[in-house]
Amino acid sequence: MFEAYLLTLFGVMAAQASPGPNLIAVASVSLAQGRKAGLAVVTGVSSGMLVWSLATAYGLATVLEFFPWSLTAMRIVGGGYLLWLAFKGFRAAICNEPGAIRPTRNRFTPTQAWLRGFLVLLTNPKAVMMWAAVATFLFGAGLEPWQVFLFGPICALSGFAIYGTYAVLFSTGLASRTYQRFSRWFETLFSAAFGALGGKLLYDGVRELRP
């Protein structure tokens, strides 16, 4: 079990550190309201990971077992969504428009900030793909549902550490000024990452539709 956890955790941490809707939510609130609000969003994201671990252990695995085509559908939908984010980011960079990561106009209470992070995680197609991969690997390694569920708190802790670091960085004046100065380059980089991931998901999904 430990070896399966360790191998899976490396992949999960790479997914958490890469650009995505979670990072956008954390950075946008941190830029606007500072470290405390940003960390509240991070806490919501981490809480959502516990929900996904439960769904993976006792729900998603069953769905994939009886409806294997659902994974293909998730890849196509998730890939299309990430490609849309990539298009928006590239357009913002080319036209010098405000990009995806910018100070949010809304002011959030701690509870509202937590809820924002929680809902972003639950509706994040990247998270769906990640947990589907986690389920496939851990169940393939012979783990029981309760062992798969126990992997959730480990992911939550790693997510809090990674996104918490982003929250602290984007809440500082230096990070904010740096981002504003090089926002077009950041948007291009993030859009390229979205496009690569979305294209890979969409390609895999369409390829699985072929007879």
Secondary structure, DSSP 4 states (H G I P E B T S, - for coil): -HHHHHHHHHHHHHHHHS-SHHHHHHHHHHHHH-HHHHHHHHHHHHHHHHHHHHHIIIIIHHHHHH-THHHHHHHHHHHHHHHHHHHHHHHHHHTT---SSS--SS---HHHHHHHHHHHHHT-HHHHHHHHHHHHHHHHTT--HHHHHHHHHHHHHHHHHHHHHHHHHHHSHHHHHHHHHTHHHHHHHHHHHHHHHHHHHHHHHHHHH--
